[in-house]
């Protein structure tokens, strides 16, 4: 499998205005957890670009929704929520001016696209068709990265695709054990261009992991006690690192990758 070695992670600090959207949120606890999450990314060896909190954009900490980067090119997504337009403008500026990435825009006005619905295996794309992402959004990803197969996958649950299935290593998919998760996996396997190994975990909420440069970042033992043990037993060739972001996960659609946009910056050489 072609593996991506990430160089940067873009994150955004937590605004207090998020409590207006999620009243049960313990802000101080969520802020501490977010800080630990950012430290974990730095420990992995990523150059972390940390944007300040913007109180005008309550969801700004969930940067994964606003863009996706592949092979040194960024596609700017189209969140369905109108009030997230400012977040998109901010992430565009950071990726273009601070990191120097080429930018692809979604031109179809009917498109809806969230980064948390974009699953890249290293060989192909699967795009979750959810309440956040539609077929036009999936077509936009296919147009942006024509060198890879791109397949839409219908998700009937109120979840992002990467909350249900994620990559836990080269050619290794991680999935929960519920009937609904298995149903998504069957659709995915039926449409896939390539074959993958499957790691099934007892708890559905454990299936969202982040494979970053030889490290598998996953949720804490307190959150996923059964799956934590399975990961320790089954994953022997990677460094395992856990992080607790349970408070942030109270927000609808949030998952482990929501608070981080992974970037591999490569030099683009223009032919003369």
Wavefront OBJ file of the C-alpha trace (Angstrom):
o trace
v 0.000 0.000 0.000
v 1.252 3.521 -0.776
v 1.533 5.127 2.656
v 1.279 8.830 3.334
v 3.811 10.279 5.734
v 2.254 13.379 7.214
v 4.356 16.441 7.973
v 1.816 18.812 9.559
v -1.392 18.863 11.555
v -3.708 21.873 11.558
v -5.793 22.325 14.722
v -7.882 25.100 16.221
v -8.322 25.962 19.871
v -11.691 25.471 21.488
v -14.059 28.496 21.562
v -16.280 29.026 24.584
v -19.166 29.663 22.181
v -19.270 25.904 21.534
v -21.189 25.640 24.813
v -24.048 27.558 23.167
v -24.384 24.694 20.666
v -23.667 21.902 23.139
v -25.050 22.973 26.554
v -23.952 19.766 28.322
v -20.317 20.415 27.425
v -17.891 20.830 30.310
v -15.745 23.486 28.641
v -12.769 23.321 31.005
v -12.575 19.553 30.709
v -12.985 19.674 26.937
v -10.216 22.279 26.712
v -7.842 20.093 28.749
v -8.636 17.082 26.590
v -8.071 19.094 23.434
v -4.698 20.235 24.771
v -3.702 16.620 25.436
v -4.835 15.699 21.920
v -2.612 18.394 20.413
v 0.344 17.240 22.538
v -0.189 13.692 21.279
v 0.057 14.924 17.684
v 3.305 16.732 18.513
v 4.642 13.611 20.259
v 4.065 11.681 17.036
v 6.380 14.179 15.358
v 3.982 16.393 13.442
v 4.537 20.108 12.964
v 1.312 21.393 14.545
v -0.200 24.651 13.324
v -2.551 25.808 16.083
v -5.127 28.410 15.090
v -6.697 30.650 17.735
v -10.282 30.041 18.804
v -12.852 32.129 16.941
v -15.871 32.837 19.134
v -17.906 33.720 16.020
v -17.563 30.162 14.743
v -18.579 27.700 17.502
v -17.565 24.616 15.502
v -14.123 25.922 14.492
v -12.227 23.294 16.522
v -13.568 20.591 14.173
v -11.183 21.455 11.346
v -11.416 18.064 9.626
v -14.848 19.073 8.334
v -13.491 21.960 6.261
v -10.811 20.413 4.009
v -9.046 17.238 2.969
v -5.441 16.925 1.812
v -4.085 14.216 -0.483
v -0.697 14.102 -2.210
v 0.049 17.686 -1.280
v -3.192 19.116 -2.694
v -6.123 20.343 -0.604
v -9.777 20.192 -1.529
v -11.833 22.771 0.341
v -15.072 21.156 1.436
v -18.596 22.537 1.504
v -20.178 22.098 4.945
v -23.964 22.091 4.745
v -24.182 24.559 7.632
v -24.215 28.118 6.264
v -22.684 29.501 9.468
v -19.465 27.557 8.842
v -18.443 29.610 5.795
v -15.957 31.636 7.836
v -14.223 28.441 8.987
v -13.766 27.421 5.359
v -12.215 30.786 4.515
v -9.822 30.488 7.455
v -8.645 26.981 6.619
v -8.182 27.942 2.960
v -5.882 30.792 3.979
v -3.836 28.592 6.347
v -3.347 25.803 3.808
v -2.510 28.174 0.967
v -0.441 30.856 2.685
v 1.181 29.106 5.661
v 1.741 25.639 4.210
v 1.779 26.511 0.520
v -0.614 23.864 -0.758
v -2.387 24.019 -4.116
v -6.135 24.442 -3.517
v -9.043 22.749 -5.302
v -12.471 24.345 -4.909
v -15.848 22.588 -5.140
v -17.631 24.412 -7.946
v -20.986 22.593 -7.795
v -23.327 24.784 -5.759
v -25.523 21.791 -4.919
v -22.624 19.890 -3.334
v -22.369 19.154 0.377
v -19.090 17.741 1.638
v -17.550 17.147 5.072
v -13.993 15.922 5.506
v -15.109 13.379 8.111
v -17.000 11.569 5.345
v -13.849 11.192 3.206
v -12.065 7.882 3.809
v -8.795 7.516 1.898
v -7.215 4.076 2.063
v -3.989 5.005 0.289
v -5.314 3.260 -2.803
v -8.822 4.669 -3.255
v -11.483 6.942 -1.794
v -14.773 6.044 -0.145
v -17.157 8.938 0.427
v -19.907 8.583 3.031
v -23.281 9.772 1.753
v -24.718 11.216 4.941
v -26.747 14.205 6.072
v -23.504 16.201 5.777
v -22.286 14.906 2.386
v -24.187 14.197 -0.830
v -23.468 12.566 -4.206
v -22.370 15.891 -5.690
v -19.818 16.218 -2.897
v -18.505 12.740 -3.695
v -18.202 13.692 -7.379
v -16.155 16.740 -6.359
v -13.619 14.508 -4.579
v -13.452 12.207 -7.614
v -12.764 15.219 -9.855
v -10.099 16.603 -7.507
v -8.161 13.328 -7.328
v -8.831 11.501 -10.632
v -5.818 9.231 -10.135
v -7.758 7.237 -7.507
v -11.023 5.272 -7.655
v -13.729 7.107 -5.696
v -16.852 5.340 -4.467
v -19.882 6.765 -2.614
v -21.070 4.666 0.349
v -24.558 5.239 1.748
v -24.596 5.647 5.541
v -28.037 5.304 7.123
v -26.896 6.060 10.678
v -26.537 9.635 11.906
v -22.749 9.287 11.752
v -19.863 10.286 9.520
v -18.280 7.478 7.509
v -14.979 7.748 9.415
v -16.887 7.325 12.689
v -17.886 3.872 11.453
v -14.804 2.682 9.583
v -11.242 4.015 9.508
v -7.754 2.954 8.478
v -5.730 1.345 11.278
v -2.613 0.708 9.210
v -1.545 -0.118 5.662
v -4.468 -1.932 4.003
v -6.085 -2.485 7.426
v -9.632 -1.263 8.073
v -11.060 -0.888 11.562
v -14.789 -1.443 12.154
v -17.195 -1.969 15.049
v -19.111 -5.186 15.637
v -22.729 -3.958 15.484
v -25.080 -5.010 12.687
v -25.224 -1.452 11.362
v -21.435 -1.199 11.175
v -21.176 -4.564 9.453
v -23.791 -3.421 6.962
v -21.632 -0.434 6.014
v -18.594 -2.705 5.737
v -20.450 -5.073 3.386
v -21.350 -2.167 1.116
v -17.772 -0.979 1.174
v -16.286 -4.406 0.444
v -18.762 -4.929 -2.388
v -17.707 -1.671 -4.079
v -13.988 -1.693 -3.251
v -11.408 -1.840 -6.031
v -8.811 -3.374 -3.700
v -8.846 -5.929 -0.879
v -8.249 -4.988 2.753
v -7.703 -6.753 6.046
v -10.427 -6.110 8.608
v -9.980 -5.512 12.334
v -13.316 -5.815 14.148
v -13.606 -4.191 17.571
v -16.243 -4.957 20.236
v -17.314 -1.305 20.633
v -18.478 0.708 17.629
v -17.134 3.942 19.103
v -13.618 2.438 19.047
v -13.580 2.023 15.256
v -12.548 5.615 14.587
v -8.746 5.562 14.855
v -5.964 7.596 13.236
v -3.003 5.927 11.571
v -0.217 8.531 11.535
v 3.382 7.794 10.512
v 3.608 4.379 12.145
v 1.528 5.325 15.206
v -2.076 4.341 15.825
v -3.918 7.006 17.801
v -7.046 5.689 19.486
v -9.418 6.398 22.355
v -8.536 5.734 25.971
v -9.028 2.546 27.980
v -11.648 4.322 30.085
v -13.738 5.006 26.979
v -13.261 1.697 25.134
v -12.131 -0.903 27.708
v -12.900 -3.984 25.606
v -11.517 -2.642 22.342
v -8.453 -1.208 24.084
v -7.398 -4.754 24.966
v -8.100 -6.023 21.434
v -5.973 -3.259 19.935
v -3.112 -4.118 22.300
v -3.335 -7.784 21.312
v -3.829 -7.401 17.555
v -1.698 -4.376 16.682
v 1.876 -5.433 17.296
v 3.765 -3.680 14.496
v 2.737 -0.094 15.302
v 3.182 2.298 18.214
v -0.124 2.580 20.088
v -1.056 5.913 21.633
v -4.354 6.654 23.346
v -6.074 9.971 23.961
v -9.295 10.889 25.766
v -11.535 13.401 23.981
v -14.799 12.081 25.429
v -16.077 15.569 26.275
v -15.666 16.820 22.715
v -17.374 13.706 21.409
v -20.615 14.942 22.958
v -20.909 17.190 19.896
v -22.922 15.725 17.040
v -20.786 14.150 14.333
v -17.550 14.526 16.296
v -14.931 11.791 16.220
v -11.224 11.335 16.901
v -10.072 12.870 13.630
v -12.527 15.809 13.762
v -10.131 18.120 15.600
v -7.178 17.652 13.263
v -6.446 18.160 9.584
v -3.496 15.983 8.595
v -1.222 17.372 5.899
v 1.711 16.088 3.910
v 3.521 19.012 2.371
v 5.447 18.080 -0.745
v 7.405 20.202 -3.149
v 5.614 20.781 -6.421
v 8.073 20.995 -9.282
v 6.847 22.717 -12.421
v 8.034 21.301 -15.733
v 9.671 23.803 -18.076
l 1 2 3 4 5 6 7 8 9 10 11 12 13 14 15 16 17 18 19 20 21 22 23 24 25 26 27 28 29 30 31 32 33 34 35 36 37 38 39 40 41 42 43 44 45 46 47 48 49 50 51 52 53 54 55 56 57 58 59 60 61 62 63 64 65 66 67 68 69 70 71 72 73 74 75 76 77 78 79 80 81 82 83 84 85 86 87 88 89 90 91 92 93 94 95 96 97 98 99 100 101 102 103 104 105 106 107 108 109 110 111 112 113 114 115 116 117 118 119 120 121 122 123 124 125 126 127 128 129 130 131 132 133 134 135 136 137 138 139 140 141 142 143 144 145 146 147 148 149 150 151 152 153 154 155 156 157 158 159 160 161 162 163 164 165 166 167 168 169 170 171 172 173 174 175 176 177 178 179 180 181 182 183 184 185 186 187 188 189 190 191 192 193 194 195 196 197 198 199 200 201 202 203 204 205 206 207 208 209 210 211 212 213 214 215 216 217 218 219 220 221 222 223 224 225 226 227 228 229 230 231 232 233 234 235 236 237 238 239 240 241 242 243 244 245 246 247 248 249 250 251 252 253 254 255 256 257 258 259 260 261 262 263 264 265 266 267 268 269 270 271 272
